[in-house]
Amino acid sequence: MMNPAGYSRFGLVAARRAEKLYLAIIDRDGTACHLCGEETEPMERSADHVVPSSLGGSDRLLNRKLAHKKCDGLRGTTPIAIARPIIRWYRDGWITRVEASDLLWRAKNARADFVTEHELTPRRPAESPLARYENCVA
């Protein structure tokens, strides 16, 4: 959002573009954070990428949802299904920010390790359908 003077750090044009983006998201989804479910204040808002841009997500409106800046920063590139309950635990005070960050990091890396481990393990070559008959004596 714009600061009280009406400028973002990138200038008036960027601030107006960001303001239009936030208003379009609010019209579509309301003012609740999509990660923790609490209402957002104008100076706390961030337009979170559903699919992070570092993972190929676009900057289009369909890929953006409203979030608190803290929730968005804490999530990083962790998938929403994994991040949402951890962020809610943090916002409800059940865990600290450090614990939430550690859980998100572990969840993201465990998923990456699982995928890497299963994609790179060598598989046995498929047996020929006639292999069981090769040792038969006619």
C-alpha positions in Angstrom: 0.0 0.0 0.0 1.0 3.6 -0.2 2.5 5.3 2.8 0.7 8.4 4.3 2.4 10.7 1.9 1.0 8.8 -1.1 4.3 7.5 -2.5 5.9 4.1 -2.5 9.6 3.7 -2.6 9.3 3.3 -6.3 7.4 6.5 -6.9 3.8 7.6 -7.5 3.1 5.5 -10.6 4.2 2.3 -8.8 2.1 3.2 -5.7 -1.0 3.8 -7.8 -0.4 0.5 -9.6 -0.1 -1.3 -6.3 -3.2 0.4 -5.0 -5.2 -0.8 -8.0 -3.9 -4.3 -7.4 -4.9 -4.3 -3.8 -8.3 -2.9 -4.5 -8.9 -5.6 -7.2 -7.9 -8.4 -4.8 -10.1 -6.9 -2.0 -13.1 -6.7 -4.4 -12.5 -10.4 -5.3 -11.6 -11.9 -1.9 -12.3 -9.4 0.8 -9.7 -8.1 3.3 -8.9 -11.3 5.2 -5.4 -12.8 5.0 -5.6 -16.0 3.0 -2.9 -17.6 5.2 -4.0 -16.9 8.7 -7.6 -15.8 8.1 -7.4 -12.6 10.1 -8.4 -9.2 8.8 -5.6 -7.1 7.3 -4.9 -3.4 8.0 -4.0 -1.2 5.0 -0.3 -0.8 6.0 0.0 -4.6 6.7 -1.1 -5.9 3.3 0.9 -7.8 0.8 -0.2 -9.3 -2.5 1.1 -12.8 -2.0 1.8 -15.1 -5.0 -0.2 -18.3 -4.8 2.4 -20.0 -6.9 5.7 -18.2 -6.1 7.3 -16.3 -9.0 10.6 -18.2 -8.3 8.7 -21.4 -9.1 7.2 -20.1 -12.3 4.1 -18.3 -11.0 2.9 -15.2 -12.9 2.2 -11.7 -11.6 -1.4 -11.8 -12.9 -4.3 -11.1 -10.6 -5.4 -14.8 -10.6 -2.1 -15.7 -9.0 -2.3 -13.1 -6.2 -4.1 -13.2 -2.8 -4.1 -10.8 0.1 -1.9 -11.6 3.1 -0.2 -9.9 6.0 3.3 -8.9 5.3 4.5 -11.1 8.2 2.5 -14.1 7.0 3.8 -13.7 3.4 7.4 -13.3 4.5 7.1 -16.3 6.8 5.6 -18.5 4.1 8.3 -17.9 1.5 8.0 -20.5 -1.3 6.4 -23.2 0.9 3.2 -24.6 -0.6 0.0 -23.0 0.9 -1.4 -26.4 2.1 1.7 -26.9 4.2 2.2 -23.3 5.3 -1.4 -22.3 6.3 -1.7 -24.4 9.5 1.8 -23.5 10.7 1.2 -19.8 10.1 -2.1 -20.1 12.0 -0.3 -21.7 14.9 2.1 -18.8 14.9 -0.6 -16.1 14.7 -2.6 -17.8 17.5 0.5 -17.8 19.7 1.0 -21.5 20.0 4.5 -21.4 18.5 7.1 -18.6 18.1 8.2 -17.1 14.8 11.5 -19.0 15.0 9.7 -22.3 15.5 7.3 -21.5 12.7 10.2 -20.6 10.4 12.0 -23.8 11.3 8.9 -26.0 10.7 8.3 -24.3 7.3 11.9 -24.8 6.3 11.9 -28.5 7.4 8.6 -29.1 5.7 9.8 -27.6 2.4 13.1 -29.4 2.5 11.6 -32.7 3.5 9.4 -32.5 0.5 12.3 -31.6 -1.8 14.4 -34.5 -0.3 11.5 -36.9 -0.8 11.1 -35.9 -4.4 14.8 -36.0 -5.1 15.3 -39.3 -3.4 12.5 -41.0 -5.3 13.2 -39.4 -8.7 16.9 -40.3 -8.7 16.9 -43.8 -7.3 17.7 -46.3 -10.1 14.9 -48.6 -11.0 15.2 -52.2 -12.1 14.8 -52.6 -15.8 11.5 -54.0 -16.7 11.6 -57.8 -17.3 10.8 -59.2 -20.6 7.4 -60.9 -20.8 9.2 -64.0 -22.0 11.9 -64.0 -19.3 10.2 -66.7 -17.2 10.1 -69.1 -20.2 13.8 -68.8 -21.1 14.9 -71.5 -18.7 12.2 -74.0 -19.7 13.2 -77.1 -21.5 11.1 -78.1 -24.4 
